[in-house]
Amino acid sequence: MDENNRTDKELLSKGLRRMGICIVLMFIGPTLLHLSLNNDDKPLYIPLLIISILLCISAIIMLYIGLSTIVDSFFKKGKGK
């Protein structure tokens, strides 16, 4: 097997860490969104709603970045090329 066709393990571990962050955000974002929508009479309704929506959007972004990094670790050629 040629050296250029191997998986970049550092890049793969970076992608898996990003996917771990994504999973955490996927649980925290919707949970906070549910809590904020159930308590719309509280004074912190708007800030909590904004934070929860931003967390949901960042989960989607981290999913894309993590998957892209993992695919790059499998299919990109050597670092110098």
Phi and psi in degrees as a GROMACS rama.xvg file:
@    title "Ramachandran Plot"
@    xaxis  label "Phi"
@    yaxis  label "Psi"
@TYPE xy
-74.488  146.851  ASP-2
-63.8887  -31.0331  GLU-3
-72.9954  -16.2699  ASN-4
-95.3029  9.2223  ASN-5
-86.6913  157.485  ARG-6
-75.1937  135.275  THR-7
-79.8947  104.046  ASP-8
-68.6807  -33.575  LYS-9
-65.6032  -44.0329  GLU-10
-67.669  -35.8363  LEU-11
-65.6708  -41.8579  LEU-12
-67.5686  -34.2875  SER-13
-64.5991  -41.9216  LYS-14
-65.0248  -39.1405  GLY-15
-68.2698  -34.7799  LEU-16
-64.0775  -41.2655  ARG-17
-64.6033  -36.7334  ARG-18
-68.2171  -33.5411  MET-19
-63.8583  -42.4181  GLY-20
-62.9327  -39.3382  ILE-21
-61.5161  -42.8337  CYS-22
-64.3009  -40.8012  ILE-23
-62.4207  -44.518  VAL-24
-66.5228  -31.3298  LEU-25
-67.174  -25.0962  MET-26
-89.7252  -40.6586  PHE-27
-70.5733  -44.3396  ILE-28
-59.0033  -57.1745  GLY-29
-64.7906  -31.2197  PRO-30
-64.7567  -46.5466  THR-31
-65.7901  -35.2988  LEU-32
-63.5919  -43.3761  LEU-33
-63.4962  -43.1164  HIS-34
-64.5587  -40.6715  LEU-35
-71.4987  -35.1625  SER-36
-74.3779  -24.5032  LEU-37
-80.9491  -18.5236  ASN-38
-118.381  54.8057  ASN-39
-75.7325  -4.85613  ASP-40
-94.2581  -4.22539  ASP-41
-81.0629  156.953  LYS-42
-70.5885  -23.2903  PRO-43
-95.2975  21.4391  LEU-44
-62.0512  -52.4328  TYR-45
-65.7646  -48.4583  ILE-46
-62.0955  -40.1488  PRO-47
-68.0303  -35.8043  LEU-48
-64.9141  -43.0627  LEU-49
-64.5137  -44.7834  ILE-50
-63.0352  -42.4174  ILE-51
-67.6711  -37.6658  SER-52
-66.5711  -39.6549  ILE-53
-64.625  -37.0263  LEU-54
-66.36  -38.4405  LEU-55
-65.7627  -42.3864  CYS-56
-65.476  -40.3326  ILE-57
-68.2921  -29.0952  SER-58
-64.5065  -41.1149  ALA-59
-66.2493  -41.3215  ILE-60
-64.8583  -43.7536  ILE-61
-66.021  -32.0076  MET-62
-62.4607  -46.5846  LEU-63
-63.5444  -46.0684  TYR-64
-65.4983  -42.2546  ILE-65
-64.2186  -45.9714  GLY-66
-64.8128  -39.0327  LEU-67
-63.2775  -40.5067  SER-68
-66.5436  -41.3153  THR-69
-64.7642  -43.1694  ILE-70
-64.4237  -39.6367  VAL-71
-62.0293  -36.5885  ASP-72
-67.4058  -28.3356  SER-73
-82.3692  -41.9241  PHE-74
-109.2  -11.5611  PHE-75
-75.3421  146.036  LYS-76
-77.6068  -169.795  LYS-77
-53.058  157.476  GLY-78
-65.1654  -30.9393  LYS-79
-82.6132  -6.0012  GLY-80
